[in-house]
Amino acid sequence: MSLKILSPLSKVSDVLPLAEAGAKEFYCGIVPAEWEKRFSFIASINLRHDRVANFQSFKELSKAVDLASGHNIPVFAVFNALFYSQNQFPLVLDYARKVAESGVSKLIVSDPALISFFNENDLNAEIALSTAAPAFNSASFSFFKQLGVKRIVLPRHLSVEEISFLAKKAKELNLELEAFVLNALCPYIDGLCTLQHVGKNPESVSVQELACRMPFEVEVLSDANESAKRSAALRAKTWQNTFPESCGLCALPFFKKAGIGSLKIAGRGNSSEKKLADVKMVANAISLLGLPEQEFRSEMHKLFFKSNHARCNFKNCYYAKKGLL
């Protein structure tokens, strides 16, 4: 199975450069003016609460989809708020219909109730399960398959070993999988996070404003010795006031062997320049997959350093637990 680059998209003008750089799939969000007026970005229709990360109109989205279609690139739209109120459901359904009619290939959804609501109302669109509804095990894969889900976005915290196991179950169920490879690594679990990622400025959210990055104290509840507990506490606190550039490219050989179809680049709110650089970086990594494992890993470390002027460490490695540093 070939590895496809799944790139974030938030501007029509980014479609062609990203396609030429190697993007094979796009995902995007849309927050129409009507939604913003009624509910504000605090209650965004997806998990990005800023304008810069979203299209603002269906006309704008349709232009992007048309351009992508000209390069045979599917576009996915994100409806992955953790939940919606009862009075929001009809409006979300209306938006989902408009998005599907524009040619969007899949809807990325997290709320099982919304998936069921779409099914009950005969929405003609395939569903991908967002990482915000984390599928941790094979039983959850079976459950969401029964709901009609076609693809699962793997949770960020899973190890390569766990992903390999789940990939076998996905193959049995004929489910597509995508895994994160760049940006937005978080030590916490998306689907269990109830913090609002909202800032003072609806144009763009600053990492310094995120509650999970503010100073905090850690108490380790464990039977481990005091030295191990101190080490664990210090490691947890390293995430204060920081959101480092992050990477999982060393895991590409494992993903290819396991049958992971799509490599997800996080960062819908990133600049056009950053999105383009990220796609080129992943395309470069894919082109080097024929190298021996250790040589490939060394080349990935060089790529990361060249792109971010930082060396690989546990805080910026998606799959550090498997010794990929």
C-alpha distance (Angstrom), angle and dihedral (degrees) to the residues before:
residue distance angle dihedral
M1 . . .
S2 3.81 . .
L3 3.80 118.8 .
K4 3.80 115.4 -118.1
I5 3.79 124.5 -155.0
L6 3.82 111.8 -128.3
S7 3.80 106.9 -159.3
P8 3.80 130.1 -168.0
L9 3.80 115.7 -117.3
S10 3.80 132.3 -167.1
K11 3.81 104.7 148.5
V12 3.79 132.3 57.8
S13 3.80 89.6 -140.5
D14 3.83 90.8 60.7
V15 3.81 96.0 60.8
L16 3.80 100.0 83.3
P17 3.84 98.5 40.8
L18 3.81 91.4 48.5
A19 3.81 91.8 46.2
E20 3.80 91.5 50.5
A21 3.81 89.8 48.6
G22 3.81 91.8 57.1
A23 3.81 109.5 -86.8
K24 3.82 110.0 151.9
E25 3.83 97.9 179.0
F26 3.81 134.9 25.1
Y27 3.79 132.1 -154.7
C28 3.78 125.7 -167.9
G29 3.78 145.3 163.8
I30 3.78 131.7 -130.8
V31 3.80 127.7 -156.9
P32 3.83 107.9 178.4
A33 3.81 119.7 -152.2
E34 3.80 89.4 -110.5
W35 3.81 91.6 59.9
E36 3.80 92.8 44.9
K37 3.81 91.1 50.8
R38 3.80 94.2 49.2
F39 3.80 101.5 37.3
S40 3.86 107.4 9.5
F41 3.78 125.1 -140.5
I42 3.80 89.9 -72.2
A43 3.80 85.8 74.8
S44 3.79 95.0 36.9
I45 3.78 118.4 177.0
N46 3.82 86.7 -123.1
L47 3.79 136.1 25.4
R48 3.80 94.9 -87.9
H49 3.77 110.8 86.7
D50 3.80 99.3 -170.3
R51 3.79 135.4 81.7
V52 3.78 95.6 -129.8
A53 3.82 90.4 65.7
N54 3.82 96.4 50.7
F55 3.78 143.0 57.6
Q56 3.80 110.5 -117.1
S57 3.81 100.2 -152.4
F58 3.79 140.9 32.9
K59 3.80 89.4 -127.3
E60 3.80 89.8 59.0
L61 3.81 91.5 46.9
S62 3.81 92.1 49.1
K63 3.82 90.9 54.2
A64 3.79 90.1 52.8
V65 3.82 92.3 47.8
D66 3.81 91.6 49.1
L67 3.80 91.9 51.8
A68 3.80 92.0 46.6
S69 3.81 91.4 48.2
G70 3.79 88.7 56.4
H71 3.82 86.5 64.1
N72 3.82 93.9 41.1
I73 3.81 90.4 -111.3
P74 3.83 116.7 145.0
V75 3.80 119.6 -138.6
F76 3.81 124.3 -146.0
A77 3.82 124.2 -160.0
V78 3.79 123.9 -146.0
F79 3.82 122.8 -128.6
N80 3.78 96.2 158.8
A81 3.79 108.6 136.3
L82 3.80 107.2 141.6
F83 3.80 90.1 -116.0
Y84 3.81 142.1 -12.1
S85 3.79 130.1 -142.4
Q86 3.79 119.4 -112.2
N87 3.80 93.0 -105.8
Q88 3.81 91.1 51.7
F89 3.81 95.4 56.4
P90 3.85 97.2 79.3
L91 3.80 91.3 48.2
V92 3.81 92.3 47.9
L93 3.81 88.7 50.2
D94 3.81 90.4 50.6
Y95 3.80 90.8 50.8
A96 3.81 91.5 45.9
R97 3.83 90.5 53.2
K98 3.81 91.1 50.5
V99 3.79 91.1 47.9
A100 3.82 91.7 49.2
E101 3.81 90.8 48.0
S102 3.81 89.3 53.6
G103 3.81 89.0 63.1
V104 3.81 101.5 -98.5
S105 3.82 108.2 158.2
K106 3.81 102.2 -149.7
L107 3.79 140.1 9.9
I108 3.80 116.5 -136.3
V109 3.81 105.9 -142.1
S110 3.80 134.2 173.1
D111 3.82 106.3 179.7
P112 3.86 111.1 85.1
A113 3.81 88.6 -156.9
L114 3.80 90.1 58.1
I115 3.80 91.4 48.5
S116 3.81 89.2 52.9
F117 3.82 90.5 46.5
F118 3.80 90.5 52.9
N119 3.82 89.8 49.8
E120 3.81 92.8 49.2
N121 3.79 90.3 52.0
D122 3.81 95.4 47.0
L123 3.77 96.6 -117.6
N124 3.79 107.1 -173.1
A125 3.80 99.3 -138.4
E126 3.79 136.9 99.0
I127 3.80 117.2 -114.8
A128 3.79 128.0 -135.0
L129 3.79 116.4 -167.3
S130 3.79 112.4 -122.9
T131 3.77 121.4 -132.2
A132 3.81 84.0 -117.7
A133 3.82 86.3 76.8
P134 3.78 94.5 50.3
A135 3.78 116.6 -149.4
F136 3.80 102.0 -156.3
N137 3.79 101.3 171.0
S138 3.80 147.2 18.0
A139 3.83 92.6 -91.6
S140 3.80 90.6 59.1
F141 3.81 89.3 49.1
S142 3.81 89.4 55.4
F143 3.81 91.9 46.6
F144 3.79 95.0 52.6
K145 3.80 91.4 42.6
Q146 3.81 87.1 59.5
L147 3.82 88.5 53.4
G148 3.79 88.8 57.7
V149 3.80 99.6 -101.9
K150 3.83 113.0 159.6
R151 3.80 100.6 -173.9
I152 3.80 136.5 27.0
V153 3.78 125.6 -151.2
L154 3.80 103.8 -144.8
P155 3.84 117.0 -125.5
R156 3.78 114.1 -103.6
H157 3.80 96.9 -123.7
L158 3.82 97.8 59.4
S159 3.79 118.5 113.6
V160 3.80 123.0 -127.4
E161 3.81 88.3 -107.7
E162 3.81 92.1 54.3
I163 3.80 91.2 45.9
S164 3.80 91.2 51.7
F165 3.81 90.3 53.0
L166 3.80 93.2 47.9
A167 3.80 91.4 46.5
K168 3.81 88.7 63.5
K169 3.80 90.3 54.3
A170 3.80 90.8 46.6
K171 3.80 89.9 54.0
E172 3.83 90.4 52.2
L173 3.82 89.9 51.2
N174 3.82 95.0 41.3
L175 3.81 91.1 -119.8
E176 3.80 123.3 154.2
L177 3.81 117.3 -131.8
E178 3.77 134.4 -155.2
A179 3.80 127.9 -171.6
F180 3.80 132.1 -163.4
V181 3.79 116.7 -109.2
L182 3.82 105.7 163.3
N183 3.80 138.6 36.4
A184 3.81 137.7 -9.3
L185 3.79 98.4 55.2
C186 3.79 108.2 174.3
P187 3.84 128.7 -171.7
Y188 3.78 89.2 -142.1
I189 3.81 131.8 73.1
D190 3.81 115.2 -102.9
G191 3.78 96.1 -146.4
L192 3.81 92.5 51.5
C193 3.80 95.3 45.1
T194 3.80 115.0 106.0
L195 3.81 97.2 173.0
Q196 3.79 118.3 116.9
H197 3.80 112.1 -121.3
V198 3.80 90.9 -149.7
G199 3.80 130.4 135.5
K200 3.77 135.8 -169.6
N201 3.80 92.2 -101.2
P202 3.83 115.9 62.7
E203 3.82 89.7 -160.7
S204 3.80 94.3 69.1
V205 3.80 135.0 -6.6
S206 3.82 117.5 -130.8
V207 3.79 117.8 -142.2
Q208 3.81 89.4 -132.4
E209 3.81 87.9 66.1
L210 3.80 95.6 55.4
A211 3.79 113.1 108.7
C212 3.81 93.1 -141.0
R213 3.81 90.5 58.8
M214 3.82 97.5 50.0
P215 3.85 119.5 105.5
F216 3.79 112.4 -77.5
E217 3.80 141.6 165.7
V218 3.80 124.3 -118.9
E219 3.78 128.8 -147.2
V220 3.81 114.0 -171.7
L221 3.81 113.8 -145.7
S222 3.78 104.1 -160.3
D223 3.80 144.3 117.0
A224 3.81 89.2 -126.5
N225 3.80 120.5 116.2
E226 3.80 120.2 -86.1
S227 3.79 93.9 -104.0
A228 3.81 92.0 55.6
K229 3.80 91.1 46.2
R230 3.81 92.3 51.1
S231 3.79 89.9 49.4
A232 3.82 91.7 50.7
A233 3.81 91.6 48.7
L234 3.80 93.0 49.9
R235 3.79 91.0 48.5
A236 3.81 91.6 52.1
K237 3.82 91.8 49.2
T238 3.79 93.3 53.1
W239 3.81 86.7 80.8
Q240 3.81 92.6 68.1
N241 3.80 114.3 119.4
T242 3.77 93.6 -7.4
F243 3.77 140.5 99.7
P244 3.82 103.6 178.3
E245 3.76 126.4 -159.4
S246 3.78 104.0 -95.8
C247 3.77 136.7 -161.0
G248 3.80 142.1 -174.7
L249 3.80 100.2 179.5
C250 3.81 93.7 122.3
A251 3.82 86.7 69.1
L252 3.82 94.2 61.9
P253 3.83 94.8 100.5
F254 3.81 89.3 52.7
F255 3.81 91.5 48.4
K256 3.78 93.1 49.1
K257 3.80 91.4 50.0
A258 3.83 91.9 46.0
G259 3.80 93.3 50.0
I260 3.80 99.5 -112.9
G261 3.79 105.1 166.2
S262 3.80 105.7 -163.8
L263 3.79 134.3 40.9
K264 3.78 109.4 -151.3
I265 3.79 122.6 -146.2
A266 3.80 110.6 -160.9
G267 3.79 120.3 -148.3
R268 3.79 117.3 90.2
G269 3.79 87.7 163.1
N270 3.80 95.4 51.5
S271 3.78 122.0 110.5
S272 3.79 121.1 -92.6
E273 3.80 89.0 -110.2
K274 3.79 92.2 53.7
K275 3.82 93.1 47.5
L276 3.80 90.7 50.7
A277 3.81 93.1 47.5
D278 3.81 90.5 49.6
V279 3.81 94.1 51.7
K280 3.80 90.9 48.5
M281 3.80 90.0 49.1
V282 3.81 93.4 53.0
A283 3.82 91.8 43.6
N284 3.80 88.6 52.8
A285 3.81 90.3 50.0
I286 3.82 92.1 51.2
S287 3.81 90.4 51.1
L288 3.82 89.5 58.0
L289 3.79 96.7 52.6
G290 3.80 92.9 108.7
L291 3.80 91.8 68.5
P292 3.83 121.7 102.8
E293 3.81 111.2 -89.0
Q294 3.81 98.5 -105.1
E295 3.80 92.6 44.6
F296 3.81 90.8 48.0
R297 3.81 90.6 51.3
S298 3.80 90.9 49.5
E299 3.81 90.3 51.9
M300 3.81 90.7 50.3
H301 3.80 90.6 53.2
K302 3.81 88.3 52.7
L303 3.80 91.3 48.8
F304 3.78 91.6 51.4
F305 3.80 92.9 48.0
K306 3.81 91.9 47.9
S307 3.80 91.7 50.1
N308 3.81 99.9 40.5
H309 3.82 106.1 20.2
A310 3.80 88.8 -128.2
R311 3.77 135.1 103.5
C312 3.79 122.7 -116.7
N313 3.82 115.6 -94.5
F314 3.80 138.0 156.4
K315 3.81 91.6 -86.9
N316 3.79 95.3 58.9
C317 3.83 99.9 33.1
Y318 3.79 118.1 93.3
Y319 3.78 93.2 -159.6
A320 3.81 103.9 29.6
K321 3.80 91.7 131.9
K322 3.80 89.3 72.6
G323 3.79 93.0 57.3
L324 3.78 95.8 -104.9
L325 3.80 94.7 140.1
